[in-house]
Amino acid sequence: DKFKTQVHYYFAAEQYAKIVDLHSTVTLSELNDAWTLYRIGEAFYRTQQLPKALPYFENAVKLKKYNLDFQEKLGVLYARLGLAEKAKDVFNFVLTEDAARPLTLSNLGLIAANTRDMDRALYYYNKALSFDPDFETALMNKAALLIYQKKNADARKVLEHLIKKHPANPQA
């Protein structure tokens, strides 16, 4: 239909504000296409309207439970909204379906670090890096954790690797 096509077009063009404007022409209950729901949620997410993204991501996941990218985005949103337990549940579901998900592992590490479980956080970062040794988020989080633990020599090695693989990263 026309609405779905417009959302897809604006999403591909990264015109998220247009999707946000367009979304008001339909009600959430009228939407039964997981990709359209996801794209609207992503538009809200990208325009920093996180609470408004939530029902769209949740409904996309209801329709496509085994789309792990949808699940990961929902977990990230839960985490960003301060819903750590819900985020952990989503991330653990993702790992039961595919244990080799660096983004999920890195996010579980961040949740662990935020609750001061530094050993668990380091475990998750290392696990993420075992699947993708150059995964930028896990490298950044691991370096920050090592600096926090005053393990500066170890942190320096991680940061050197990060800078080599991601020279445009300003934080590194």
Accessible surface in RSA format (square Angstrom, percent):
REM  Atomic radii and reference values for relative SASA: ProtOr
REM  Chains: A
REM  Algorithm: Lee & Richards
REM  Probe-radius: 1.40
REM  Slices: 20
REM RES _ NUM      All-atoms   Total-Side   Main-Chain    Non-polar    All polar
REM                ABS   REL    ABS   REL    ABS   REL    ABS   REL    ABS   REL
RES ASP A   1   128.45  90.0  78.54  78.2  49.91 118.0  54.15 127.4  74.31  74.1
RES LYS A   2   156.10  76.2 142.53  87.5  13.57  32.3  92.53  83.3  63.57  67.7
RES PHE A   3    25.59  12.8  22.01  13.6   3.58   9.3  22.73  13.8   2.86   8.2
RES LYS A   4    89.31  43.6  89.07  54.7   0.24   0.6  43.35  39.0  45.96  49.0
RES THR A   5    89.58  63.7  84.99  86.2   4.59  10.9  65.87  88.5  23.71  35.8
RES GLN A   6    55.07  30.8  53.29  38.9   1.78   4.2  18.87  40.2  36.20  27.5
RES VAL A   7     0.25   0.2   0.25   0.2   0.00   0.0   0.25   0.2   0.00   0.0
RES HIS A   8    90.77  49.6  90.74  63.1   0.03   0.1  46.89  48.3  43.88  51.1
RES TYR A   9   138.26  64.6 132.10  75.2   6.16  16.0  94.77  71.2  43.50  53.6
RES TYR A  10    45.15  21.1  45.15  25.7   0.00   0.0  10.81   8.1  34.34  42.3
RES PHE A  11    45.94  23.0  43.33  26.8   2.61   6.8  43.33  26.3   2.61   7.5
RES ALA A  12    75.90  69.8  42.05  64.9  33.85  77.0  51.45  72.5  24.44  64.8
RES ALA A  13    45.86  42.2  16.36  25.2  29.50  67.1  28.57  40.2  17.29  45.8
RES GLU A  14   121.42  69.7 104.25  78.9  17.17  40.9  19.41  37.5 102.02  83.3
RES GLN A  15    70.77  39.6  63.75  46.6   7.02  16.7  23.29  49.6  47.48  36.0
RES TYR A  16    29.13  13.6  26.80  15.2   2.33   6.1  21.09  15.9   8.04   9.9
RES ALA A  17    64.02  58.9  59.98  92.6   4.03   9.2  61.24  86.2   2.77   7.3
RES LYS A  18   101.83  49.7  98.85  60.6   2.98   7.1  45.63  41.1  56.20  59.9
RES ILE A  19     0.00   0.0   0.00   0.0   0.00   0.0   0.00   0.0   0.00   0.0
RES VAL A  20    24.53  16.1  22.53  20.4   2.00   4.8  22.54  19.6   1.99   5.4
RES ASP A  21   104.75  73.4  90.71  90.3  14.03  33.2  32.63  76.8  72.12  71.9
RES LEU A  22    28.49  15.9  24.55  17.6   3.94   9.9  28.21  19.8   0.28   0.8
RES HIS A  23    39.87  21.8  39.59  27.5   0.28   0.7  18.66  19.2  21.21  24.7
RES SER A  24    84.94  71.8  52.69  70.3  32.25  74.3  38.68  82.4  46.26  64.8
RES THR A  25    95.05  67.6  59.64  60.5  35.41  84.4  66.05  88.7  29.00  43.8
RES VAL A  26    33.32  21.9  21.67  19.6  11.65  28.1  24.41  21.2   8.91  24.2
RES THR A  27    77.55  55.2  72.64  73.6   4.91  11.7  74.75 100.4   2.81   4.2
RES LEU A  28    59.02  32.9  50.21  35.9   8.81  22.1  50.21  35.3   8.81  23.7
RES SER A  29   109.51  92.5  69.26  92.4  40.25  92.7  59.31 126.3  50.20  70.3
RES GLU A  30   110.29  63.3  80.03  60.5  30.26  72.1  41.73  80.7  68.56  56.0
RES LEU A  31    24.51  13.7  12.99   9.3  11.52  29.0  13.45   9.4  11.07  29.8
RES ASN A  32   125.12  86.3 105.97 102.4  19.15  46.1  27.19  65.4  97.93  94.7
RES ASP A  33    39.15  27.4  35.93  35.8   3.22   7.6  13.01  30.6  26.15  26.1
RES ALA A  34     4.91   4.5   1.27   2.0   3.64   8.3   1.27   1.8   3.64   9.6
RES TRP A  35   100.84  40.5 100.76  48.8   0.07   0.2  84.58  45.1  16.26  26.4
RES THR A  36     1.82   1.3   1.82   1.8   0.00   0.0   1.60   2.1   0.23   0.3
RES LEU A  37     0.95   0.5   0.95   0.7   0.00   0.0   0.95   0.7   0.00   0.0
RES TYR A  38    29.29  13.7  29.29  16.7   0.00   0.0   7.18   5.4  22.11  27.3
RES ARG A  39    30.42  12.8  30.42  15.5   0.00   0.0   0.00   0.0  30.42  18.4
RES ILE A  40     0.08   0.0   0.08   0.1   0.00   0.0   0.08   0.1   0.00   0.0
RES GLY A  41     0.00   0.0   0.00   N/A   0.00   0.0   0.00   0.0   0.00   0.0
RES GLU A  42     3.08   1.8   3.08   2.3   0.00   0.0   1.18   2.3   1.91   1.6
RES ALA A  43     0.02   0.0   0.02   0.0   0.00   0.0   0.02   0.0   0.00   0.0
RES PHE A  44     1.51   0.8   1.51   0.9   0.00   0.0   1.51   0.9   0.00   0.0
RES TYR A  45    25.43  11.9  25.38  14.4   0.05   0.1  15.46  11.6   9.97  12.3
RES ARG A  46   123.96  52.0  99.25  50.6  24.70  58.8  25.62  35.0  98.33  59.6
RES THR A  47    45.80  32.6  24.65  25.0  21.15  50.4  31.78  42.7  14.02  21.2
RES GLN A  48   121.23  67.8  98.41  71.9  22.82  54.3  53.51 113.9  67.73  51.4
RES GLN A  49    52.87  29.6  48.27  35.3   4.60  11.0  27.82  59.2  25.05  19.0
RES LEU A  50    21.18  11.8  21.08  15.1   0.10   0.2  21.08  14.8   0.10   0.3
RES PRO A  51    93.79  68.4  84.02  76.6   9.77  35.5  85.25  70.4   8.54  53.1
RES LYS A  52   117.09  57.1 111.39  68.3   5.70  13.6  70.89  63.8  46.20  49.2
RES ALA A  53     0.00   0.0   0.00   0.0   0.00   0.0   0.00   0.0   0.00   0.0
RES LEU A  54    33.60  18.7  33.60  24.0   0.00   0.0  33.60  23.6   0.00   0.0
RES PRO A  55    46.01  33.5  45.30  41.3   0.71   2.6  46.01  38.0   0.00   0.0
RES TYR A  56    18.85   8.8  18.85  10.7   0.00   0.0   6.56   4.9  12.28  15.1
RES PHE A  57     1.16   0.6   0.75   0.5   0.41   1.1   1.11   0.7   0.04   0.1
RES GLU A  58    46.32  26.6  44.28  33.5   2.04   4.8  11.64  22.5  34.68  28.3
RES ASN A  59    38.44  26.5  38.26  37.0   0.18   0.4   4.45  10.7  33.98  32.8
RES ALA A  60     0.19   0.2   0.19   0.3   0.00   0.0   0.19   0.3   0.00   0.0
RES VAL A  61    17.24  11.3  16.96  15.4   0.28   0.7  16.96  14.7   0.28   0.8
RES LYS A  62   157.75  77.0 125.31  76.9  32.44  77.2  87.97  79.2  69.78  74.3
RES LEU A  63    92.22  51.4  62.39  44.6  29.83  75.0  64.38  45.2  27.84  74.9
RES LYS A  64    95.10  46.4  88.54  54.3   6.56  15.6  40.80  36.7  54.30  57.8
RES LYS A  65   102.69  50.1  98.63  60.5   4.05   9.7  49.57  44.6  53.12  56.6
RES TYR A  66   141.01  65.8 121.60  69.2  19.41  50.5  88.95  66.8  52.06  64.2
RES ASN A  67    32.12  22.2  21.45  20.7  10.67  25.7  13.11  31.6  19.01  18.4
RES LEU A  68    23.47  13.1  19.04  13.6   4.42  11.1  19.04  13.4   4.42  11.9
RES ASP A  69    86.73  60.8  81.83  81.5   4.90  11.6  20.87  49.1  65.87  65.7
RES PHE A  70     1.72   0.9   1.51   0.9   0.21   0.5   1.54   0.9   0.19   0.5
RES GLN A  71     9.04   5.1   9.04   6.6   0.00   0.0   0.00   0.0   9.04   6.9
RES GLU A  72    11.50   6.6  11.50   8.7   0.00   0.0   1.74   3.4   9.76   8.0
RES LYS A  73    36.83  18.0  34.22  21.0   2.61   6.2  18.34  16.5  18.49  19.7
RES LEU A  74     8.07   4.5   8.07   5.8   0.00   0.0   8.07   5.7   0.00   0.0
RES GLY A  75     0.00   0.0   0.00   N/A   0.00   0.0   0.00   0.0   0.00   0.0
RES VAL A  76    23.04  15.2  22.99  20.8   0.05   0.1  23.04  20.0   0.00   0.0
RES LEU A  77     0.00   0.0   0.00   0.0   0.00   0.0   0.00   0.0   0.00   0.0
RES TYR A  78    15.87   7.4  15.87   9.0   0.00   0.0   3.51   2.6  12.36  15.2
RES ALA A  79    34.21  31.5  16.99  26.2  17.22  39.2  18.47  26.0  15.75  41.7
RES ARG A  80   121.89  51.2  87.19  44.4  34.70  82.6  36.85  50.4  85.04  51.5
RES LEU A  81    54.99  30.6  26.70  19.1  28.29  71.1  31.86  22.4  23.13  62.2
RES GLY A  82    63.12  77.8   0.00   N/A  63.12  77.8  35.01  96.1  28.10  62.9
RES LEU A  83    70.63  39.3  65.50  46.9   5.12  12.9  70.63  49.6   0.00   0.0
RES ALA A  84    38.71  35.6  35.40  54.6   3.31   7.5  35.52  50.0   3.19   8.4
RES GLU A  85   115.74  66.5 113.89  86.2   1.85   4.4  66.32 128.3  49.43  40.4
RES LYS A  86   103.98  50.7 101.58  62.3   2.40   5.7  63.08  56.8  40.90  43.6
RES ALA A  87     0.00   0.0   0.00   0.0   0.00   0.0   0.00   0.0   0.00   0.0
RES LYS A  88    69.20  33.8  69.20  42.5   0.00   0.0  27.52  24.8  41.68  44.4
RES ASP A  89    96.96  67.9  87.97  87.6   8.98  21.2  27.88  65.6  69.08  68.9
RES VAL A  90    16.93  11.1  14.31  13.0   2.62   6.3  16.93  14.7   0.00   0.0
RES PHE A  91     0.00   0.0   0.00   0.0   0.00   0.0   0.00   0.0   0.00   0.0
RES ASN A  92    65.53  45.2  64.03  61.9   1.50   3.6  24.02  57.8  41.51  40.1
RES PHE A  93    45.36  22.7  40.01  24.8   5.34  13.9  43.97  26.7   1.39   4.0
RES VAL A  94     0.00   0.0   0.00   0.0   0.00   0.0   0.00   0.0   0.00   0.0
RES LEU A  95    33.17  18.5  25.47  18.2   7.70  19.4  25.73  18.1   7.44  20.0
RES THR A  96   106.89  76.0  68.73  69.7  38.16  90.9  73.75  99.1  33.14  50.1
RES GLU A  97    85.87  49.3  52.96  40.1  32.90  78.3   6.13  11.9  79.73  65.1
RES ASP A  98    51.18  35.8  44.80  44.6   6.38  15.1  15.58  36.7  35.59  35.5
RES ALA A  99    59.90  55.1  53.27  82.2   6.63  15.1  53.27  75.0   6.63  17.6
RES ALA A 100    44.31  40.7  32.65  50.4  11.66  26.5  32.65  46.0  11.66  30.9
RES ARG A 101    42.60  17.9  41.82  21.3   0.79   1.9   7.14   9.8  35.46  21.5
RES PRO A 102    27.05  19.7  27.05  24.7   0.00   0.0  27.05  22.3   0.00   0.0
RES LEU A 103    63.89  35.6  62.94  45.0   0.95   2.4  62.94  44.2   0.95   2.6
RES THR A 104     0.00   0.0   0.00   0.0   0.00   0.0   0.00   0.0   0.00   0.0
RES LEU A 105     4.47   2.5   4.47   3.2   0.00   0.0   4.47   3.1   0.00   0.0
RES SER A 106     0.32   0.3   0.20   0.3   0.11   0.3   0.27   0.6   0.05   0.1
RES ASN A 107    18.72  12.9  17.35  16.8   1.37   3.3   1.32   3.2  17.40  16.8
RES LEU A 108     6.70   3.7   5.08   3.6   1.62   4.1   5.08   3.6   1.62   4.3
RES GLY A 109     0.00   0.0   0.00   N/A   0.00   0.0   0.00   0.0   0.00   0.0
RES LEU A 110    75.75  42.2  75.75  54.2   0.00   0.0  75.75  53.2   0.00   0.0
RES ILE A 111    11.05   6.3  10.46   7.8   0.59   1.4  11.04   7.9   0.01   0.0
RES ALA A 112     9.34   8.6   5.12   7.9   4.22   9.6   9.17  12.9   0.17   0.5
RES ALA A 113    15.11  13.9  14.00  21.6   1.12   2.5  14.16  19.9   0.95   2.5
RES ASN A 114   105.28  72.6  80.67  78.0  24.61  59.3  22.86  55.0  82.41  79.7
RES THR A 115    92.40  65.7  65.40  66.3  26.99  64.3  64.53  86.7  27.87  42.1
RES ARG A 116   163.66  68.7 143.37  73.1  20.28  48.3  53.56  73.2 110.10  66.7
RES ASP A 117    63.00  44.1  56.66  56.4   6.34  15.0  20.77  48.9  42.23  42.1
RES MET A 118    29.64  15.4  26.36  17.4   3.29   7.8  26.36  22.4   3.29   4.4
RES ASP A 119   117.29  82.2 108.19 107.7   9.10  21.5  35.22  82.9  82.07  81.8
RES ARG A 120   112.61  47.3 108.57  55.3   4.04   9.6  30.87  42.2  81.75  49.5
RES ALA A 121     0.00   0.0   0.00   0.0   0.00   0.0   0.00   0.0   0.00   0.0
RES LEU A 122    36.85  20.5  36.85  26.4   0.00   0.0  36.85  25.9   0.00   0.0
RES TYR A 123   106.73  49.8  99.80  56.8   6.93  18.0  76.00  57.1  30.74  37.9
RES TYR A 124    22.63  10.6  22.63  12.9   0.00   0.0   8.97   6.7  13.67  16.8
RES TYR A 125     2.36   1.1   2.36   1.3   0.00   0.0   0.15   0.1   2.21   2.7
RES ASN A 126    61.15  42.2  55.18  53.3   5.97  14.4  25.58  61.6  35.56  34.4
RES LYS A 127    74.38  36.3  70.38  43.2   4.00   9.5  25.02  22.5  49.36  52.6
RES ALA A 128     0.00   0.0   0.00   0.0   0.00   0.0   0.00   0.0   0.00   0.0
RES LEU A 129    21.04  11.7  17.45  12.5   3.59   9.0  17.89  12.6   3.15   8.5
RES SER A 130    80.65  68.1  41.69  55.6  38.96  89.7  48.45 103.2  32.19  45.1
RES PHE A 131    85.60  42.8  53.17  32.9  32.43  84.4  56.38  34.2  29.22  83.6
RES ASP A 132    52.16  36.5  50.16  49.9   2.00   4.7  11.88  28.0  40.27  40.2
RES PRO A 133    83.59  60.9  79.81  72.8   3.78  13.7  81.03  66.9   2.57  15.9
RES ASP A 134    48.10  33.7  45.72  45.5   2.38   5.6  12.97  30.5  35.13  35.0
RES PHE A 135    41.75  20.9  39.60  24.5   2.15   5.6  41.75  25.3   0.00   0.0
RES GLU A 136    62.64  36.0  60.51  45.8   2.14   5.1  18.49  35.8  44.16  36.1
RES THR A 137    59.84  42.6  55.54  56.3   4.30  10.3  31.57  42.4  28.27  42.7
RES ALA A 138     0.00   0.0   0.00   0.0   0.00   0.0   0.00   0.0   0.00   0.0
RES LEU A 139     6.55   3.6   6.55   4.7   0.00   0.0   6.55   4.6   0.00   0.0
RES MET A 140    37.46  19.4  35.85  23.7   1.61   3.8  35.99  30.6   1.47   1.9
RES ASN A 141    27.18  18.7  23.45  22.7   3.73   9.0   2.27   5.5  24.91  24.1
RES LYS A 142    40.59  19.8  40.59  24.9   0.00   0.0   6.99   6.3  33.60  35.8
RES ALA A 143     2.07   1.9   2.07   3.2   0.00   0.0   2.07   2.9   0.00   0.0
RES ALA A 144    60.61  55.7  51.30  79.2   9.31  21.2  55.73  78.5   4.88  12.9
RES LEU A 145     8.37   4.7   3.81   2.7   4.56  11.5   7.84   5.5   0.53   1.4
RES LEU A 146     6.91   3.8   6.91   4.9   0.00   0.0   6.91   4.9   0.00   0.0
RES ILE A 147    88.04  50.1  83.39  62.1   4.65  11.2  83.39  60.0   4.65  12.6
RES TYR A 148   125.80  58.7 107.06  60.9  18.74  48.8  86.93  65.3  38.87  47.9
RES GLN A 149    47.66  26.6  24.51  17.9  23.15  55.1  18.31  39.0  29.34  22.3
RES LYS A 150   170.89  83.4 149.23  91.6  21.65  51.6 103.99  93.6  66.90  71.3
RES LYS A 151    92.63  45.2  85.10  52.2   7.53  17.9  56.82  51.1  35.81  38.1
RES ASN A 152    95.12  65.6  88.84  85.9   6.28  15.1  33.46  80.5  61.66  59.6
RES ALA A 153    73.33  67.4  61.52  94.9  11.81  26.9  67.17  94.6   6.16  16.3
RES ASP A 154    64.46  45.2  62.45  62.2   2.01   4.8  12.53  29.5  51.93  51.8
RES ALA A 155     1.98   1.8   1.98   3.1   0.00   0.0   1.98   2.8   0.00   0.0
RES ARG A 156   157.98  66.3 154.80  78.9   3.18   7.6  40.07  54.8 117.91  71.5
RES LYS A 157   140.79  68.7 133.78  82.1   7.01  16.7  87.38  78.7  53.41  56.9
RES VAL A 158    16.65  11.0  13.70  12.4   2.95   7.1  16.65  14.5   0.00   0.0
RES LEU A 159    41.07  22.9  41.07  29.4   0.00   0.0  41.07  28.8   0.00   0.0
RES GLU A 160   100.52  57.7  93.15  70.5   7.37  17.5  43.45  84.0  57.07  46.6
RES HIS A 161    58.38  31.9  53.67  37.3   4.71  12.1  39.66  40.9  18.73  21.8
RES LEU A 162     0.00   0.0   0.00   0.0   0.00   0.0   0.00   0.0   0.00   0.0
RES ILE A 163    84.27  48.0  83.22  62.0   1.06   2.6  83.22  59.9   1.06   2.9
RES LYS A 164   157.94  77.1 130.04  79.8  27.90  66.4  85.10  76.6  72.84  77.6
RES LYS A 165    91.26  44.5  69.36  42.6  21.90  52.1  22.90  20.6  68.36  72.8
RES HIS A 166    45.47  24.9  40.73  28.3   4.74  12.1  33.63  34.7  11.84  13.8
RES PRO A 167   107.96  78.7  80.40  73.3  27.56 100.2  81.32  67.1  26.64 165.6
RES ALA A 168    96.32  88.6  67.90 104.8  28.41  64.6  79.84 112.4  16.48  43.7
RES ASN A 169    23.40  16.1   9.57   9.2  13.83  33.3   4.48  10.8  18.91  18.3
RES PRO A 170   132.44  96.5  93.51  85.2  38.92 141.5 105.67  87.2  26.76 166.3
RES GLN A 171   146.09  81.7 111.46  81.5  34.63  82.5  38.42  81.8 107.67  81.7
RES ALA A 172    32.59  30.0   0.61   0.9  31.98  72.7  11.61  16.3  20.98  55.6
END  Absolute sums over single chains surface
CHAIN  1 A     9602.4       8130.8       1471.5       5320.3       4282.1
END  Absolute sums over all chains
TOTAL          9602.4       8130.8       1471.5       5320.3       4282.1
